[in-house]
Amino acid sequence: MREWKDLTKDEKEIITTMKTQNITPEELIQRMVNSGRMSEQAIEGLKKALEDVKPFFVH
C-alpha cells in the first residue's frame, strides 16, 4: 500500500478537500459533473485517481 508521502500533490489535495468538506468520492464526482467544467475524459481520470487513493479515505 502507498503511504501519504508517496502521493502526488493533486492526490493529496483531493483527499484533503474531501475530508474538509466531509464528502464521499461519489459526491465529489457528482459535483464535478454538475459543474460542467470537466470533460468526460477528465471525469474518468478523477474516478481512477479516487480509486487509487481509496485506502486514504476515512469517513
Rosetta constraint file for C-alpha pairs under 8 A:
AtomPair CA 2 CA 6 HARMONIC 6.25 0.50
AtomPair CA 2 CA 7 HARMONIC 7.46 0.50
AtomPair CA 3 CA 7 HARMONIC 6.98 0.50
AtomPair CA 4 CA 12 HARMONIC 7.78 0.50
AtomPair CA 7 CA 11 HARMONIC 5.94 0.50
AtomPair CA 7 CA 12 HARMONIC 6.31 0.50
AtomPair CA 8 CA 12 HARMONIC 6.27 0.50
AtomPair CA 9 CA 13 HARMONIC 6.20 0.50
AtomPair CA 10 CA 14 HARMONIC 6.22 0.50
AtomPair CA 11 CA 15 HARMONIC 6.34 0.50
AtomPair CA 11 CA 49 HARMONIC 7.11 0.50
AtomPair CA 11 CA 53 HARMONIC 7.22 0.50
AtomPair CA 12 CA 16 HARMONIC 6.02 0.50
AtomPair CA 13 CA 17 HARMONIC 5.94 0.50
AtomPair CA 14 CA 18 HARMONIC 6.19 0.50
AtomPair CA 15 CA 19 HARMONIC 6.19 0.50
AtomPair CA 15 CA 53 HARMONIC 7.95 0.50
AtomPair CA 15 CA 56 HARMONIC 7.36 0.50
AtomPair CA 15 CA 57 HARMONIC 7.01 0.50
AtomPair CA 16 CA 20 HARMONIC 6.12 0.50
AtomPair CA 17 CA 21 HARMONIC 6.00 0.50
AtomPair CA 18 CA 22 HARMONIC 5.53 0.50
AtomPair CA 18 CA 23 HARMONIC 5.14 0.50
AtomPair CA 18 CA 24 HARMONIC 6.72 0.50
AtomPair CA 18 CA 25 HARMONIC 7.57 0.50
AtomPair CA 18 CA 28 HARMONIC 7.39 0.50
AtomPair CA 19 CA 23 HARMONIC 6.77 0.50
AtomPair CA 19 CA 57 HARMONIC 7.92 0.50
AtomPair CA 19 CA 58 HARMONIC 7.83 0.50
AtomPair CA 19 CA 59 HARMONIC 7.80 0.50
AtomPair CA 22 CA 59 HARMONIC 7.50 0.50
AtomPair CA 23 CA 27 HARMONIC 5.91 0.50
AtomPair CA 23 CA 28 HARMONIC 6.60 0.50
AtomPair CA 24 CA 28 HARMONIC 6.31 0.50
AtomPair CA 24 CA 59 HARMONIC 7.95 0.50
AtomPair CA 25 CA 29 HARMONIC 6.25 0.50
AtomPair CA 25 CA 50 HARMONIC 6.68 0.50
AtomPair CA 26 CA 30 HARMONIC 6.17 0.50
AtomPair CA 27 CA 31 HARMONIC 6.11 0.50
AtomPair CA 28 CA 32 HARMONIC 6.29 0.50
AtomPair CA 29 CA 33 HARMONIC 6.18 0.50
AtomPair CA 29 CA 43 HARMONIC 7.12 0.50
AtomPair CA 29 CA 46 HARMONIC 7.45 0.50
AtomPair CA 29 CA 47 HARMONIC 7.24 0.50
AtomPair CA 30 CA 34 HARMONIC 6.02 0.50
AtomPair CA 31 CA 35 HARMONIC 6.08 0.50
AtomPair CA 32 CA 36 HARMONIC 6.78 0.50
AtomPair CA 32 CA 37 HARMONIC 7.04 0.50
AtomPair CA 32 CA 38 HARMONIC 6.56 0.50
AtomPair CA 32 CA 43 HARMONIC 7.45 0.50
AtomPair CA 33 CA 37 HARMONIC 7.58 0.50
AtomPair CA 33 CA 38 HARMONIC 6.81 0.50
AtomPair CA 33 CA 43 HARMONIC 7.25 0.50
AtomPair CA 38 CA 42 HARMONIC 5.71 0.50
AtomPair CA 38 CA 43 HARMONIC 6.34 0.50
AtomPair CA 39 CA 43 HARMONIC 6.29 0.50
AtomPair CA 40 CA 44 HARMONIC 6.28 0.50
AtomPair CA 41 CA 45 HARMONIC 6.30 0.50
AtomPair CA 42 CA 46 HARMONIC 6.17 0.50
AtomPair CA 43 CA 47 HARMONIC 6.22 0.50
AtomPair CA 44 CA 48 HARMONIC 6.33 0.50
AtomPair CA 45 CA 49 HARMONIC 6.14 0.50
AtomPair CA 46 CA 50 HARMONIC 6.07 0.50
AtomPair CA 47 CA 51 HARMONIC 6.23 0.50
AtomPair CA 48 CA 52 HARMONIC 6.21 0.50
AtomPair CA 49 CA 53 HARMONIC 6.41 0.50
AtomPair CA 50 CA 54 HARMONIC 5.89 0.50
AtomPair CA 53 CA 57 HARMONIC 7.40 0.50
